[in-house]
Amino acid sequence: MPQAQESLTFHDVAVDFTWEEWQLLNPDEKNLYRDVMLENYSNLVSLGYEASKPDTLSKLERGEEPWTAQDELHLVCAGLDISYTDT
């Protein structure tokens, strides 16, 4: 009996790195990541995928890092319990 097919999303074929993992990649690895992610998105579009392009991909197309300095700060601070006291 044929089964219904679920829609494929970009998230299904994307590879995500943490900020720390991204910093460990050399330039060739970052270029390979960009090429593969853009090709994956292009392949999905050719199959009828209609969702908007993720911001990360737009940044990669422009040659920008996929994360901003603010993203890094958010990730670093997310694990810290900072409390302030008045003295």
C-alpha positions as YAML, in Angstrom:
chain: A
units: angstrom
residues:
- id: 1
  name: MET
  ca: [0.00, 0.00, 0.00]
- id: 2
  name: PRO
  ca: [1.53, 3.37, -0.98]
- id: 3
  name: GLN
  ca: [2.29, 5.75, 1.86]
- id: 4
  name: ALA
  ca: [1.65, 9.49, 1.73]
- id: 5
  name: GLN
  ca: [4.81, 11.52, 1.24]
- id: 6
  name: GLU
  ca: [5.65, 14.24, 3.71]
- id: 7
  name: SER
  ca: [6.93, 17.58, 2.48]
- id: 8
  name: LEU
  ca: [10.67, 17.97, 2.63]
- id: 9
  name: THR
  ca: [11.95, 21.17, 4.24]
- id: 10
  name: PHE
  ca: [15.32, 22.88, 4.12]
- id: 11
  name: HIS
  ca: [15.73, 22.02, 7.80]
- id: 12
  name: ASP
  ca: [15.63, 18.33, 6.80]
- id: 13
  name: VAL
  ca: [18.76, 18.70, 4.67]
- id: 14
  name: ALA
  ca: [20.61, 21.50, 6.50]
- id: 15
  name: VAL
  ca: [23.69, 21.08, 8.65]
- id: 16
  name: ASP
  ca: [23.90, 23.42, 11.62]
- id: 17
  name: PHE
  ca: [27.06, 24.35, 13.48]
- id: 18
  name: THR
  ca: [27.41, 26.01, 16.85]
- id: 19
  name: TRP
  ca: [29.47, 29.20, 16.96]
- id: 20
  name: GLU
  ca: [32.35, 27.27, 18.50]
- id: 21
  name: GLU
  ca: [32.19, 24.56, 15.81]
- id: 22
  name: TRP
  ca: [32.10, 27.17, 13.04]
- id: 23
  name: GLN
  ca: [35.22, 28.83, 14.43]
- id: 24
  name: LEU
  ca: [37.09, 25.50, 14.19]
- id: 25
  name: LEU
  ca: [36.43, 25.16, 10.44]
- id: 26
  name: ASN
  ca: [39.16, 26.24, 8.06]
- id: 27
  name: PRO
  ca: [38.31, 28.46, 5.07]
- id: 28
  name: ASP
  ca: [38.06, 25.51, 2.66]
- id: 29
  name: GLU
  ca: [35.60, 23.75, 4.98]
- id: 30
  name: LYS
  ca: [33.53, 26.93, 5.28]
- id: 31
  name: ASN
  ca: [33.47, 27.25, 1.48]
- id: 32
  name: LEU
  ca: [32.39, 23.62, 1.13]
- id: 33
  name: TYR
  ca: [29.62, 24.20, 3.69]
- id: 34
  name: ARG
  ca: [28.42, 27.24, 1.72]
- id: 35
  name: ASP
  ca: [28.46, 25.36, -1.57]
- id: 36
  name: VAL
  ca: [26.60, 22.32, -0.18]
- id: 37
  name: MET
  ca: [23.94, 24.37, 1.62]
- id: 38
  name: LEU
  ca: [23.29, 26.52, -1.46]
- id: 39
  name: GLU
  ca: [23.12, 23.43, -3.66]
- id: 40
  name: ASN
  ca: [20.71, 21.73, -1.24]
- id: 41
  name: TYR
  ca: [18.46, 24.78, -1.31]
- id: 42
  name: SER
  ca: [18.65, 25.00, -5.10]
- id: 43
  name: ASN
  ca: [17.71, 21.33, -5.40]
- id: 44
  name: LEU
  ca: [14.71, 21.83, -3.12]
- id: 45
  name: VAL
  ca: [13.55, 24.84, -5.16]
- id: 46
  name: SER
  ca: [13.83, 22.78, -8.35]
- id: 47
  name: LEU
  ca: [11.49, 20.23, -6.75]
- id: 48
  name: GLY
  ca: [8.89, 22.90, -5.96]
- id: 49
  name: TYR
  ca: [10.01, 24.05, -2.50]
- id: 50
  name: GLU
  ca: [8.40, 27.46, -2.00]
- id: 51
  name: ALA
  ca: [9.52, 28.69, 1.43]
- id: 52
  name: SER
  ca: [11.64, 31.82, 1.57]
- id: 53
  name: LYS
  ca: [15.41, 31.47, 1.60]
- id: 54
  name: PRO
  ca: [16.81, 31.26, 5.14]
- id: 55
  name: ASP
  ca: [18.77, 34.35, 6.24]
- id: 56
  name: THR
  ca: [21.84, 32.17, 6.81]
- id: 57
  name: LEU
  ca: [21.87, 31.21, 3.13]
- id: 58
  name: SER
  ca: [21.52, 34.81, 2.02]
- id: 59
  name: LYS
  ca: [24.52, 35.73, 4.15]
- id: 60
  name: LEU
  ca: [26.55, 32.85, 2.72]
- id: 61
  name: GLU
  ca: [25.69, 33.94, -0.84]
- id: 62
  name: ARG
  ca: [27.03, 37.42, -0.07]
- id: 63
  name: GLY
  ca: [30.25, 35.93, 1.34]
- id: 64
  name: GLU
  ca: [29.33, 36.88, 4.90]
- id: 65
  name: GLU
  ca: [29.71, 34.79, 8.01]
- id: 66
  name: PRO
  ca: [26.41, 33.04, 8.83]
- id: 67
  name: TRP
  ca: [26.50, 34.37, 12.41]
- id: 68
  name: THR
  ca: [26.92, 37.93, 13.63]
- id: 69
  name: ALA
  ca: [28.94, 39.17, 16.58]
- id: 70
  name: GLN
  ca: [25.64, 39.66, 18.43]
- id: 71
  name: ASP
  ca: [24.77, 35.99, 17.82]
- id: 72
  name: GLU
  ca: [28.12, 35.05, 19.38]
- id: 73
  name: LEU
  ca: [27.50, 37.29, 22.39]
- id: 74
  name: HIS
  ca: [24.04, 35.79, 22.86]
- id: 75
  name: LEU
  ca: [25.45, 32.26, 22.78]
- id: 76
  name: VAL
  ca: [28.26, 33.07, 25.20]
- id: 77
  name: CYS
  ca: [25.96, 34.84, 27.67]
- id: 78
  name: ALA
  ca: [23.18, 32.25, 27.44]
- id: 79
  name: GLY
  ca: [25.09, 29.87, 29.69]
- id: 80
  name: LEU
  ca: [26.09, 32.45, 32.30]
- id: 81
  name: ASP
  ca: [24.15, 33.33, 35.42]
- id: 82
  name: ILE
  ca: [25.02, 36.98, 35.93]
- id: 83
  name: SER
  ca: [23.69, 38.80, 38.96]
- id: 84
  name: TYR
  ca: [24.23, 42.42, 39.88]
- id: 85
  name: THR
  ca: [24.37, 43.95, 43.33]
- id: 86
  name: ASP
  ca: [24.20, 47.60, 44.36]
- id: 87
  name: THR
  ca: [27.05, 48.69, 46.59]
...
